[in-house]
Structure formats: C-alpha cells, structure tokens
Amino acid sequence: MVLYQIYPRSFADSDGDGVGDLQGVIDRLDHLDFLGVDGVWFSPIMRSPGADHGYDVSDPRDVDPLFGDVDTLRDLLERLHAAQKVLIMDLVPNHTSIEHPWFTAAAAAGPRSRERARYLFRDGRGEGGSEPPNNWPSVFGGPAWTRITEPDGTPGQWYLHLFAPEQPDLDWTNPEVADDLERTLRFWLDLGVDGFRIDVAHGLAKPDDLADLPDDVEIAQLVVDPRDTRWDRPGVHDIHRRIRRVLDDYPGAAAFGEVWVGPTERFARYLRPDELHFAFNFALTGAPFEARALREAIDSTLEAARVSGAAPTWALSNHDVVREVTRYGNGTAGSARARAMLLVTLALPGIAFIYNGAELGLPSDYSIPHDLLTDPTWERTGHAEMGRDHCRVPIPWEGDRPPYGFSTTDDTWLPMPDGWSRLTVAAQREDPVSTLSLYRAAIEIRRSWPAADSQAIAWDNDLDGDGNLAFRRNGSAILCMINTSRRLVRLPDGEVLLASGPLDGRCLPPDTAVWLHHPS
C-alpha cells in the first residue's frame, strides 16, 4: 500500500477561515485519485482547543467544529470506500487536553480523589512542595510537570505532561482510562474508520516510582537509552493488547504505532501477533543522504520486520520533521536527492507513507515571522527552537500568489511564502518532469509489480560501492540503484523503467536514482 498523510489544517480550506477542513478534503479527492494512493492517514480531527493542533483532545468521540462534523466525516468515508481507499485516524491515548471534562473535574476535586487518579498527580518536593516531583523534561522544553492551584486557592499538587502543560498524561494503571479508550475505538470503528495511527505508542506506561532520570541519560526523540524511563516501559504492551482485542472485532481494521524506539529487538516487541499490526520505523526518515547510512537504515527496518513478522513501513517525512527537500540539502541538490529517495522508498517492500506536500517537492527552509509561529515548542524552549510549523504550511493548489487556491482568504493559519507558483498542483500536473509527475509515475509502476514474496531485498554487492547502492526486491527483476556520490556511475544492462532525474547516457549522475528491469 501507499498511504497519504493529510494534515487537515493545511490540506484545503472550504469555508474561507484560513484553516483546512473535511469538506476541503472532499473537494480535493481528485488529487488522491490522480496520485494513485490507496488511502489516507488523518492527523487529529477530534475536538480540541488546539494547544498542540489537535494532539490535545477535549472530546475523543467528536469531530472538532474547526474541521466539520461527524456527518461530513461519514460522507468522506463513503467516498473513500467507494474509491477502494482506506482512512486511518490519529488516536491520542497518552494524554488529554486540560479542557477535557476529566481534567477539569480533577483540578476541582482535590488530592487523592477518584478524579485525580485518572492522571498522574503527585505532591511536589522541597519546602512546601514547591519543586517538581522529579527531574523529567518535557519533549517541548522545560519541566514535564506543572503545579495547579487547589480549589481553596493554595498552591497544590503537580501533574505530569510529557509534552505541553495543556496535555496532561493519563494514568494507564487506572481501569477507567482503558475502558474509555475502548469506547472511543468502537465509536470510530462503528462509523467506518479503517484503523488508527497511535500517537506516542511507546510512551503510555510510566514507572511506578516516577524516579529521577540519571544526569547522564541521553535525551533523544528516538529512544536508545533504556535508562530514559519515560518511554518503552514493560506495561505498555498490555495496553496495546487491549487495543488489539478491540480491533480484532472489526475485520480489516489495523493499528499503526508511532514507536520512537531504537534497538531492533525492543521495537519488534510492539509488533507481536497480539499487539500492533504495524509500527512506524523512523530509521530511514532520520538517515542522511549517504550510501552507508541509507543501507544501515534499510537493513535495520527490514530486520525489525523479519523478527516481528509484520510488514515494514517507510516514510521520508511527516508533520513533525523537516521536509526531505530541505533536510537533504539546499536548492536543487535537496530537490534532486528527495526525488531519488522517493524511488528508493517505493522500491522497498511494505507500506509507504507520503506526507502531503512531499509530492510537490515543498521545502521548509523559508522564514515565518516569529509572532506568527504556533508550535508550542517555540514558547516552551524560550524561543530557542522554531518548532514544526515550517513543515505544516498549507498546500499550494493553483495560482501565482498566496494562498494559491488553498483558501479564499490571504490570512491562512500559517503564512504561505511567495514564489511557490511553480510548486502548485496545477502547475505540476502540466509538467511531465515535475515532482508530482514523478510521484504519480512511480506509484503507478509500483502497483504493476507482483507482491513481494518476502519482506526482504537482495543487495547487489557487485554494483554497490563508493557512494552508490543497488538492490532488488526478492524474486523480482526490478533493480533500484541510487548514486549518493559526486561522480557518474555506470548503469548495468537493462531497460530503464523510471529515473528520478536525467541520465547521462548509460550513466547515473550524482543525487539520482533509477529503476531498471534487470533480470539476475
């Protein structure tokens, strides 16, 4: 499958408020048909005050009015299913919004109440409890604890939030939490949703003692240090088994986990037969444009698939990372490398994800005025980190100036840069060598291939070396070759099916990839 991630705020605005919505997606479904994708993954559309753009949920069983309503979602589902496409929804089980009725009740109820037991409230340390209960940092900067004011007006307990203060973590040892999630799962599955992408799937369980982290623990997004006890605790697997039992009641439904866990054997645990169906592996997303690093990322992902028996997943970008065009370099080099990596990704066995805008070659290296930044990371880090806004700017559809057909207002939720007229969908549809045309051609060719007979590839070591890689899908005559070096590389015999850029005769230029029909 090839699945297309839609960031709803940024896809298409149907009502002129500057924010994308569900009707906007319906109006632009022809784009998904043109690309040839098999379905969509929606970033959060549940009711939310928007402190983290939907990842702070106040009602998990309703659509936020910003995006539409349940009836509009039902209409979208019917249209997708009629086109043989699936819809995967984002699910946020680690935390709620501070505006969720549970948290409002917890703040009003007082210490050691039933209401607070749904969250991780603790007394503070130091004189009068004035210091946080432990030294855990928040992913968004600053401490992972916020102190509340008790109903009588006195400084009170602290609550844990691994992300923003507006996102209090739930206590998954409380049976009410699991029961409520089951109601949420069944609500959306009964509506017709085909599955869920589970946010922070490796972070739901917390250690009982909530002890301090060692001073020298490595704090990283991809968890590689087992002493970082905020993540990947043994109890998380019982939670995923509970989720899986619900999904098993709905044939064909699937769970995709966001699992930022480095070691292969730990990552594979999430994919045991009674847990997640699939998990996002971010090794390729984070790999630099270097042959050795790319091969290591591919091998580690395939090894996790082999150990777990689950299909691998591949993504070059998403709503949380710098877009690949910018990540791989500046200007034409970054664009060429991103196009080459598309062919690598789609040649691999498993499920490929495309983040909206990647098919247009959108960069994320332009300036957004600081007073218009919306990502909580900007404020939580004391303006030390810009955050993720640059990879979330709305999609340019047509025209010569902002908002490029995304909305009828120039006042879009994030400003759109000048100079994107050549990147619009309309412009690229008419250009046979555009990035959009490359995506469409690659997906069409990929669909014509027989299913891989295993979740493995065969490296062609005779063609590898000095900055180039070559591999074929097992049992296939299709050879993928990429050149990450600064020199021309001679191509082997075979019919060229698709190239990411112009070839130099029978040579593969730098920053270019090719698909060949090359029987072994």
BAKOLVEX-442406 format. One record per residue (C-alpha): x, y, z; residue in three letters; residue number from 1. Coordinates in steps of 0.1 Angstrom, whole numbers, plus 5000, padded with zeros to 4 digits. Last residue first. Example, Ala and Ser with C-alpha at 12.3 -4.5 7.8 and 13.67 -1.06 7.14 Angstrom:
2
{{5137 4989 5071} Ser 2}
{{5123 4955 5078} Ala 1}
***
This chain:
520
{{5196 4885 4876} Ser 520}
{{5170 4900 4855} Pro 519}
{{5175 4938 4852} His 518}
{{5143 4958 4846} His 517}
{{5158 4991 4859} Leu 516}
{{5145 5016 4884} Trp 515}
{{5167 5047 4887} Val 514}
{{5181 5070 4914} Ala 513}
{{5198 5104 4912} Thr 512}
{{5219 5126 4935} Asp 511}
{{5250 5122 4914} Pro 510}
{{5245 5111 4877} Pro 509}
{{5237 5075 4867} Leu 508}
{{5255 5066 4835} Cys 507}
{{5241 5048 4804} Arg 506}
{{5238 5082 4786} Gly 505}
{{5239 5108 4813} Asp 504}
{{5205 5102 4830} Leu 503}
{{5180 5130 4836} Pro 502}
{{5163 5129 4870} Gly 501}
{{5144 5105 4893} Ser 500}
{{5146 5077 4867} Ala 499}
{{5119 5053 4857} Leu 498}
{{5117 5020 4839} Leu 497}
{{5151 5019 4823} Val 496}
{{5155 4986 4805} Glu 495}
{{5185 4966 4814} Gly 494}
{{5223 4964 4813} Asp 493}
{{5242 4978 4842} Pro 492}
{{5245 5015 4848} Leu 491}
{{5279 5032 4851} Arg 490}
{{5282 5056 4880} Val 489}
{{5290 5093 4874} Leu 488}
{{5307 5111 4903} Arg 487}
{{5299 5131 4934} Arg 486}
{{5285 5101 4954} Ser 485}
{{5249 5094 4965} Thr 484}
{{5240 5074 4935} Asn 483}
{{5209 5053 4938} Ile 482}
{{5200 5020 4921} Met 481}
{{5168 5000 4922} Cys 480}
{{5166 4967 4903} Leu 479}
{{5133 4951 4893} Ile 478}
{{5137 4915 4881} Ala 477}
{{5119 4904 4912} Ser 476}
{{5121 4873 4935} Gly 475}
{{5133 4893 4964} Asn 474}
{{5130 4931 4957} Arg 473}
{{5162 4943 4941} Arg 472}
{{5191 4963 4954} Phe 471}
{{5217 4988 4943} Ala 470}
{{5236 5014 4963} Leu 469}
{{5261 5041 4953} Asn 468}
{{5285 5061 4973} Gly 467}
{{5318 5043 4966} Asp 466}
{{5303 5009 4965} Gly 465}
{{5274 4988 4954} Asp 464}
{{5271 4973 4919} Leu 463}
{{5287 4939 4926} Asp 462}
{{5272 4940 4960} Asn 461}
{{5237 4937 4946} Asp 460}
{{5216 4939 4978} Trp 459}
{{5187 4915 4979} Ala 458}
{{5155 4927 4995} Ile 457}
{{5133 4914 5022} Ala 456}
{{5097 4914 5034} Gln 455}
{{5090 4882 5014} Ser 454}
{{5074 4871 4982} Asp 453}
{{5070 4907 4971} Ala 452}
{{5036 4914 4956} Ala 451}
{{5037 4915 4918} Pro 450}
{{5047 4948 4903} Trp 449}
{{5020 4969 4885} Ser 448}
{{5012 4990 4916} Arg 447}
{{5049 5001 4918} Arg 446}
{{5046 5014 4882} Ile 445}
{{5016 5035 4890} Glu 444}
{{5031 5048 4923} Ile 443}
{{5064 5058 4905} Ala 442}
{{5045 5075 4877} Ala 441}
{{5024 5096 4901} Arg 440}
{{5053 5105 4922} Tyr 439}
{{5074 5116 4892} Leu 438}
{{5045 5136 4878} Ser 437}
{{5042 5154 4912} Leu 436}
{{5080 5161 4912} Thr 435}
{{5077 5177 4878} Ser 434}
{{5091 5161 4846} Val 433}
{{5058 5158 4828} Pro 432}
{{5048 5194 4837} Asp 431}
{{5010 5201 4833} Glu 430}
{{5001 5185 4866} Arg 429}
{{5030 5204 4882} Gln 428}
{{5015 5238 4875} Ala 427}
{{4980 5229 4888} Ala 426}
{{4994 5212 4920} Val 425}
{{5014 5243 4928} Thr 424}
{{5052 5243 4930} Leu 423}
{{5058 5267 4901} Arg 422}
{{5037 5293 4918} Ser 421}
{{5056 5289 4951} Trp 420}
{{5075 5322 4949} Gly 419}
{{5058 5340 4978} Asp 418}
{{5056 5321 5011} Pro 417}
{{5024 5309 5028} Met 416}
{{5016 5323 5062} Pro 415}
{{5003 5298 5088} Leu 414}
{{4966 5298 5097} Trp 413}
{{4958 5315 5064} Thr 412}
{{4950 5352 5062} Asp 411}
{{4951 5355 5025} Asp 410}
{{4915 5344 5024} Thr 409}
{{4897 5323 4998} Thr 408}
{{4917 5292 5008} Ser 407}
{{4942 5267 4995} Phe 406}
{{4939 5282 4960} Gly 405}
{{4974 5296 4959} Tyr 404}
{{4971 5315 4992} Pro 403}
{{4994 5331 4983} Pro 402}
{{5005 5342 4948} Arg 401}
{{5007 5328 4912} Asp 400}
{{4977 5305 4910} Gly 399}
{{4969 5269 4919} Glu 398}
{{4969 5243 4947} Trp 397}
{{4995 5254 4972} Pro 396}
{{4993 5231 5003} Ile 395}
{{4993 5249 5037} Pro 394}
{{5024 5253 5058} Val 393}
{{5029 5223 5081} Arg 392}
{{5067 5216 5076} Cys 391}
{{5077 5251 5086} His 390}
{{5055 5250 5117} Asp 389}
{{5075 5223 5134} Arg 388}
{{5093 5241 5162} Gly 387}
{{5115 5272 5160} Met 386}
{{5138 5261 5188} Glu 385}
{{5155 5285 5212} Ala 384}
{{5125 5308 5216} His 383}
{{5123 5301 5254} Gly 382}
{{5121 5264 5247} Thr 381}
{{5084 5262 5258} Arg 380}
{{5075 5292 5236} Glu 379}
{{5087 5278 5203} Trp 378}
{{5079 5242 5211} Thr 377}
{{5042 5251 5214} Pro 376}
{{5041 5253 5176} Asp 375}
{{5021 5284 5165} Thr 374}
{{5047 5308 5149} Leu 373}
{{5031 5340 5137} Leu 372}
{{5049 5364 5161} Asp 371}
{{5082 5348 5150} His 370}
{{5077 5357 5113} Pro 369}
{{5079 5326 5092} Ile 368}
{{5111 5323 5072} Ser 367}
{{5117 5298 5044} Tyr 366}
{{5136 5265 5046} Asp 365}
{{5107 5241 5047} Ser 364}
{{5107 5229 5011} Pro 363}
{{5078 5216 4990} Leu 362}
{{5087 5189 4965} Gly 361}
{{5051 5187 4953} Leu 360}
{{5047 5150 4962} Glu 359}
{{5061 5159 4996} Ala 358}
{{5032 5183 5001} Gly 357}
{{5010 5159 5020} Asn 356}
{{5032 5133 5037} Tyr 355}
{{5037 5101 5017} Ile 354}
{{5037 5068 5036} Phe 353}
{{5049 5035 5021} Ala 352}
{{5038 5001 5033} Ile 351}
{{5060 4971 5028} Gly 350}
{{5086 4960 5003} Pro 349}
{{5111 4987 4991} Leu 348}
{{5111 5001 4956} Ala 347}
{{5088 5029 4968} Leu 346}
{{5113 5042 4993} Thr 345}
{{5143 5041 4969} Val 344}
{{5123 5058 4942} Leu 343}
{{5113 5085 4966} Leu 342}
{{5149 5088 4978} Met 341}
{{5159 5100 4943} Ala 340}
{{5133 5127 4942} Arg 339}
{{5144 5139 4977} Ala 338}
{{5180 5139 4965} Arg 337}
{{5172 5160 4934} Ala 336}
{{5152 5185 4955} Ser 335}
{{5179 5189 4981} Gly 334}
{{5206 5194 4954} Ala 333}
{{5184 5219 4935} Thr 332}
{{5182 5243 4964} Gly 331}
{{5198 5233 4998} Asn 330}
{{5204 5199 5011} Gly 329}
{{5189 5166 5022} Tyr 328}
{{5168 5180 5050} Arg 327}
{{5153 5208 5029} Thr 326}
{{5138 5186 5002} Val 325}
{{5131 5160 5029} Glu 324}
{{5107 5182 5049} Arg 323}
{{5119 5189 5084} Val 322}
{{5102 5166 5109} Val 321}
{{5070 5165 5129} Asp 320}
{{5042 5166 5103} His 319}
{{5057 5137 5084} Asn 318}
{{5087 5129 5062} Ser 317}
{{5106 5102 5044} Leu 316}
{{5083 5074 5053} Ala 315}
{{5086 5036 5052} Trp 314}
{{5067 5009 5070} Thr 313}
{{5078 4972 5073} Pro 312}
{{5053 4944 5071} Ala 311}
{{5050 4924 5104} Ala 310}
{{5067 4891 5111} Gly 309}
{{5083 4906 5142} Ser 308}
{{5119 4895 5137} Val 307}
{{5118 4899 5100} Arg 306}
{{5101 4933 5101} Ala 305}
{{5127 4945 5127} Ala 304}
{{5154 4932 5104} Glu 303}
{{5138 4951 5074} Leu 302}
{{5140 4983 5093} Thr 301}
{{5175 4978 5105} Ser 300}
{{5186 4969 5069} Asp 299}
{{5170 5000 5054} Ile 298}
{{5186 5023 5080} Ala 297}
{{5220 5007 5076} Glu 296}
{{5218 5009 5038} Arg 295}
{{5209 5046 5040} Leu 294}
{{5237 5054 5064} Ala 293}
{{5262 5036 5041} Arg 292}
{{5250 5053 5010} Ala 291}
{{5249 5088 5024} Glu 290}
{{5219 5112 5022} Phe 289}
{{5215 5113 5060} Pro 288}
{{5192 5089 5078} Ala 287}
{{5165 5102 5100} Gly 286}
{{5134 5093 5080} Thr 285}
{{5151 5060 5070} Leu 284}
{{5154 5049 5107} Ala 283}
{{5120 5062 5116} Phe 282}
{{5101 5029 5118} Asn 281}
{{5064 5034 5121} Phe 280}
{{5047 5004 5135} Ala 279}
{{5023 4979 5121} Phe 278}
{{4997 4954 5133} His 277}
{{5002 4964 5169} Leu 276}
{{4998 4939 5197} Glu 275}
{{4986 4902 5197} Asp 274}
{{5008 4889 5169} Pro 273}
{{5039 4907 5183} Arg 272}
{{5046 4940 5166} Leu 271}
{{5054 4962 5197} Tyr 270}
{{5081 4937 5207} Arg 269}
{{5099 4944 5174} Ala 268}
{{5110 4979 5185} Phe 267}
{{5127 4964 5215} Arg 266}
{{5146 4938 5194} Glu 265}
{{5155 4964 5169} Thr 264}
{{5171 4989 5193} Pro 263}
{{5159 5025 5185} Gly 262}
{{5124 5031 5199} Val 261}
{{5103 5060 5186} Trp 260}
{{5072 5039 5181} Val 259}
{{5043 5057 5165} Glu 258}
{{5020 5027 5162} Gly 257}
{{4999 5017 5133} Phe 256}
{{4967 4998 5142} Ala 255}
{{4946 4980 5117} Ala 254}
{{4909 4972 5110} Ala 253}
{{4904 4945 5083} Gly 252}
{{4878 4926 5103} Pro 251}
{{4864 4946 5132} Tyr 250}
{{4863 4926 5164} Asp 249}
{{4901 4922 5161} Asp 248}
{{4903 4959 5166} Leu 247}
{{4890 4956 5202} Val 246}
{{4914 4928 5211} Arg 245}
{{4943 4949 5196} Arg 244}
{{4936 4978 5218} Ile 243}
{{4938 4956 5249} Arg 242}
{{4970 4940 5236} Arg 241}
{{4984 4975 5231} His 240}
{{4978 4984 5267} Ile 239}
{{4994 4951 5279} Asp 238}
{{5024 4961 5258} His 237}
{{5029 4994 5275} Val 236}
{{5034 4978 5309} Gly 235}
{{5070 4969 5300} Pro 234}
{{5081 5006 5298} Arg 233}
{{5091 5020 5264} Asp 232}
{{5094 5056 5274} Trp 231}
{{5097 5080 5304} Arg 230}
{{5122 5056 5319} Thr 229}
{{5152 5071 5299} Asp 228}
{{5175 5045 5314} Arg 227}
{{5169 5023 5283} Pro 226}
{{5190 5048 5262} Asp 225}
{{5181 5045 5225} Val 224}
{{5149 5064 5224} Val 223}
{{5145 5082 5191} Leu 222}
{{5135 5116 5202} Gln 221}
{{5166 5119 5223} Ala 220}
{{5176 5125 5259} Ile 219}
{{5207 5105 5266} Glu 218}
{{5209 5098 5304} Val 217}
{{5239 5115 5320} Asp 216}
{{5221 5130 5350} Asp 215}
{{5202 5098 5357} Pro 214}
{{5164 5102 5354} Leu 213}
{{5146 5108 5386} Asp 212}
{{5121 5082 5398} Ala 211}
{{5085 5080 5387} Leu 210}
{{5081 5052 5413} Asp 209}
{{5055 5032 5394} Asp 208}
{{5073 5035 5360} Pro 207}
{{5051 5050 5333} Lys 206}
{{5030 5033 5305} Ala 205}
{{5017 5052 5275} Leu 204}
{{5050 5063 5260} Gly 203}
{{5058 5037 5232} His 202}
{{5026 5044 5213} Ala 201}
{{5033 5081 5213} Val 200}
{{5004 5087 5189} Asp 199}
{{4985 5056 5177} Ile 198}
{{4977 5057 5140} Arg 197}
{{4943 5042 5138} Phe 196}
{{4922 5019 5117} Gly 195}
{{4896 5016 5089} Asp 194}
{{4871 5042 5101} Val 193}
{{4836 5031 5093} Gly 192}
{{4814 5049 5119} Leu 191}
{{4814 5017 5140} Asp 190}
{{4852 5019 5140} Leu 189}
{{4851 5055 5152} Trp 188}
{{4828 5048 5182} Phe 187}
{{4844 5014 5189} Arg 186}
{{4878 5030 5194} Leu 185}
{{4865 5057 5216} Thr 184}
{{4845 5033 5239} Arg 183}
{{4877 5012 5242} Glu 182}
{{4896 5043 5252} Leu 181}
{{4871 5050 5280} Asp 180}
{{4875 5015 5294} Asp 179}
{{4913 5018 5293} Ala 178}
{{4913 5050 5312} Val 177}
{{4887 5038 5337} Glu 176}
{{4909 5009 5346} Pro 175}
{{4935 5032 5361} Asn 174}
{{4970 5018 5355} Thr 173}
{{4971 5039 5323} Trp 172}
{{4975 5071 5343} Asp 171}
{{4967 5098 5317} Leu 170}
{{4993 5125 5308} Asp 169}
{{4982 5161 5310} Pro 168}
{{4984 5179 5276} Gln 167}
{{4979 5217 5281} Glu 166}
{{5012 5217 5300} Pro 165}
{{5029 5207 5267} Ala 164}
{{5045 5173 5262} Phe 163}
{{5055 5147 5287} Leu 162}
{{5028 5162 5310} His 161}
{{5028 5151 5346} Leu 160}
{{5006 5169 5372} Tyr 159}
{{5018 5188 5403} Trp 158}
{{4999 5192 5435} Gln 157}
{{4988 5224 5451} Gly 156}
{{4995 5260 5457} Pro 155}
{{4966 5274 5478} Thr 154}
{{4934 5289 5463} Gly 153}
{{4909 5267 5481} Asp 152}
{{4902 5248 5449} Pro 151}
{{4939 5239 5446} Glu 150}
{{4962 5259 5423} Thr 149}
{{4980 5236 5399} Ile 148}
{{5017 5228 5395} Arg 147}
{{5030 5218 5361} Thr 146}
{{5054 5189 5355} Trp 145}
{{5074 5178 5325} Ala 144}
{{5100 5205 5330} Pro 143}
{{5110 5229 5302} Gly 142}
{{5111 5220 5265} Gly 141}
{{5086 5205 5241} Phe 140}
{{5096 5169 5249} Val 139}
{{5091 5178 5286} Ser 138}
{{5120 5171 5310} Pro 137}
{{5118 5147 5339} Trp 136}
{{5136 5159 5371} Asn 135}
{{5111 5145 5396} Asn 134}
{{5082 5156 5418} Pro 133}
{{5085 5192 5407} Pro 132}
{{5097 5217 5433} Glu 131}
{{5075 5239 5456} Ser 130}
{{5061 5211 5477} Gly 129}
{{5060 5233 5508} Gly 128}
{{5098 5232 5510} Glu 127}
{{5112 5207 5486} Gly 126}
{{5094 5181 5465} Arg 125}
{{5060 5183 5450} Gly 124}
{{5030 5161 5456} Asp 123}
{{5019 5140 5427} Arg 122}
{{4991 5140 5401} Phe 121}
{{4995 5114 5372} Leu 120}
{{4960 5114 5357} Tyr 119}
{{4929 5092 5361} Arg 118}
{{4935 5091 5399} Ala 117}
{{4928 5128 5400} Arg 116}
{{4891 5122 5396} Glu 115}
{{4890 5095 5422} Arg 114}
{{4905 5119 5447} Ser 113}
{{4939 5116 5462} Arg 112}
{{4944 5154 5461} Pro 111}
{{4915 5178 5453} Gly 110}
{{4884 5176 5432} Ala 109}
{{4885 5208 5412} Ala 108}
{{4916 5201 5392} Ala 107}
{{4904 5165 5386} Ala 106}
{{4870 5176 5374} Ala 105}
{{4885 5199 5348} Thr 104}
{{4909 5171 5339} Phe 103}
{{4881 5146 5333} Trp 102}
{{4859 5171 5314} Pro 101}
{{4887 5176 5289} His 100}
{{4898 5212 5288} Glu 99}
{{4933 5204 5301} Ile 98}
{{4935 5184 5269} Ser 97}
{{4941 5146 5271} Thr 96}
{{4972 5124 5273} His 95}
{{4988 5092 5262} Asn 94}
{{4958 5079 5241} Pro 93}
{{4960 5102 5211} Val 92}
{{4945 5084 5181} Leu 91}
{{4951 5097 5145} Asp 90}
{{4927 5083 5120} Met 89}
{{4934 5058 5092} Ile 88}
{{4911 5061 5061} Leu 87}
{{4910 5034 5034} Val 86}
{{4906 5037 4997} Lys 85}
{{4886 5015 4973} Gln 84}
{{4871 5045 4955} Ala 83}
{{4837 5038 4971} Ala 82}
{{4855 5035 5004} His 81}
{{4869 5070 5000} Leu 80}
{{4835 5085 4991} Arg 79}
{{4817 5067 5020} Glu 78}
{{4844 5078 5044} Leu 77}
{{4842 5114 5033} Leu 76}
{{4804 5115 5038} Asp 75}
{{4808 5100 5072} Arg 74}
{{4834 5127 5080} Leu 73}
{{4809 5153 5069} Thr 72}
{{4782 5137 5092} Asp 71}
{{4807 5137 5121} Val 70}
{{4812 5174 5119} Asp 69}
{{4834 5200 5102} Gly 68}
{{4871 5208 5106} Phe 67}
{{4870 5237 5130} Leu 66}
{{4839 5221 5145} Pro 65}
{{4862 5194 5160} Asp 64}
{{4849 5160 5153} Val 63}
{{4835 5140 5182} Asp 62}
{{4843 5110 5203} Arg 61}
{{4877 5120 5217} Pro 60}
{{4864 5151 5234} Asp 59}
{{4890 5175 5248} Ser 58}
{{4919 5162 5228} Val 57}
{{4953 5179 5230} Asp 56}
{{4970 5164 5199} Tyr 55}
{{4947 5186 5178} Gly 54}
{{4969 5215 5169} His 53}
{{4991 5214 5200} Asp 52}
{{4972 5240 5220} Ala 51}
{{4943 5234 5196} Gly 50}
{{4913 5236 5219} Pro 49}
{{4904 5201 5207} Ser 48}
{{4875 5181 5193} Arg 47}
{{4889 5152 5172} Met 46}
{{4904 5159 5138} Ile 45}
{{4939 5146 5146} Pro 44}
{{4963 5139 5117} Ser 43}
{{4944 5119 5090} Phe 42}
{{4961 5089 5073} Trp 41}
{{4948 5084 5038} Val 40}
{{4942 5056 5013} Gly 39}
{{4955 5035 4985} Asp 38}
{{4974 5063 4966} Val 37}
{{4970 5067 4928} Gly 36}
{{4983 5103 4926} Leu 35}
{{4955 5114 4904} Phe 34}
{{4929 5097 4926} Asp 33}
{{4943 5114 4957} Leu 32}
{{4942 5148 4938} His 31}
{{4906 5141 4927} Asp 30}
{{4897 5140 4964} Leu 29}
{{4902 5178 4965} Arg 28}
{{4866 5189 4973} Asp 27}
{{4862 5161 4998} Ile 26}
{{4894 5172 5016} Val 25}
{{4881 5208 5017} Gly 24}
{{4849 5195 5032} Gln 23}
{{4870 5179 5059} Leu 22}
{{4887 5212 5068} Asp 21}
{{4918 5233 5062} Gly 20}
{{4922 5266 5081} Val 19}
{{4921 5301 5066} Gly 18}
{{4885 5308 5076} Asp 17}
{{4874 5307 5039} Gly 16}
{{4848 5278 5042} Asp 15}
{{4864 5251 5020} Ser 14}
{{4900 5252 5032} Asp 13}
{{4923 5225 5017} Ala 12}
{{4952 5205 5030} Phe 11}
{{4969 5225 5058} Ser 10}
{{4947 5222 5088} Arg 9}
{{4939 5186 5079} Pro 8}
{{4974 5173 5079} Tyr 7}
{{4968 5146 5054} Ile 6}
{{4991 5116 5053} Gln 5}
{{4989 5096 5020} Tyr 4}
{{4991 5058 5022} Leu 3}
{{5009 5037 4996} Val 2}
{{5000 5000 5000} Met 1}
***
